[in-house]
Amino acid sequence: MYLRAIGIWILLAILAVLNGTFRNSFLTPRLGELRGHVISTIVLCLVILAVTMLSVRWIRPGDALGASLIGLLWVAMTLSFEFVAGHFLFGNSWESLLADYRLWQGRLWILVPVVTYMAPVLAHRLRMA
């Protein structure tokens, strides 16, 4: 179960990087930084939900607890990747990485880890029931 979940997370990470590339090269120059961020965040959340819905039977979490543990694993991996790779590989400052979590400034990125956690739980309930 966990190896399959990690495989799906790797796919999600690749899709997230592609989403960020699309945001930076297409959305932000045309719509501005804040609108590009909001649209990119919503698109990524929808991608996470769709991929999880399509893969939950293959992952086979077993029960709601297993689905919840997969969600926690994915969030831990996501935040680790976001901050470690975001800073050291992609060269983003710690300030810019943390800025994406400022809801009071219209930043919605907090939705990504929330949806990442909830997607396996929701998919398990809908697809495995």
N, C-alpha and C positions, 0 to 999 in steps of 0.2 A: 504494500500500500504506500509506504513512505517513499520508496524509490520511484514509483509511478508519479506520486505527487511532486517530487523534486523535478522529474522530467517535464511535467506540465508547467511548473514554475519557471523552468529555463525557457520554455516557449513563451510564457508571459513576459519574462524579462526581455527577450529579444523583441517582442511586439511593443513593449514599453519604450525601448531605445528607438525603434522605428517611429513610434508616435512622437517622441521628443524631437527627433530629426525633422519630421514633418512639421511640427509646431515651429521650430526655429527657422526652417527654410521657407515655409509657405504661409502658415497662419499668422505668425507674429509680424512679418513685414507687411502683410496686407491688412490685418485687423488691429494691430497694436499688441503690446505685451500682455496686458490684462485680459483682453478678449481671447487672445491666442491661448493663454494659460487656462482659462475657464473651459473653452471648447476642447482643448487637449485633455484636460482632466476628465471631462464627461465622456469623451470618446474612449479613453483608457478604461474607465470604470465599466462601460458597456462591453468592451472587449474582454475584460476580466470575467464578467458575468457570463458572456457567451461561451468563451473557451471552457469555463468551469462547468457550465450546463452540458456541454458536449462531451466532456471528459470524465464526469463524476462516476459514471458506471464502470469505466475502465480503471479508474483509481481504486474503486471499491473501498470506501472508508469504513464500511461495516455498520456503523451506527452514528448517531448524532455526536457522540463524544469523539469518535474518530474523525468526523468531518470538522469538528471544532479544533481538534489538534492539528489537522492539516492547515486550517486557516491560521492558527498561531504560528506554525512553521513557516508558512508563506509570508506572513507579516514580518517575522524575524529576518528571513532571507531578503525580503524587499527592502526593509530599512537598512540592513547591513550593506546591501548592494548600492542603494541610493546614496548613502553617506560615504562609504569607503570608495566605491568606484566613482561616484559623483565628484568627490574631491580629488582623489589621487589619479584617477584615469582620465576623467573629463575636464579636470582643472577648475571646477566650480569652487568658489569660496564657501567657507562654512556659513557665512552670513547669507549668501544667496540660497544655499540649501535650506536653511532654517526659515528664510523669508516666505517660502512656498506654503508654510503652515500658518501664516497670519490671516486668520479668517476676517479679522476686523479691517484688513486692507483688501478684501475681496479675493483672497487666495483660497482656493478650494482643495488644494492638494491633500489635505487631511482625509478627504473622501477615498483616496486610493488605498491607504492601509485599512480603512474601515471596510470598504467593499472587498478588499483582498481577504480579510478575515471572514466576512459574512458569506462570500460566494460559495465556498464548499458546504457550509451549513444549509444555506438556501437551496443549493442544487441538490443536496442529499434529500432534503424534505420533498422537493418537487419531483425529482427523477427516480428516487429509490422507493418511494412510498407505494 
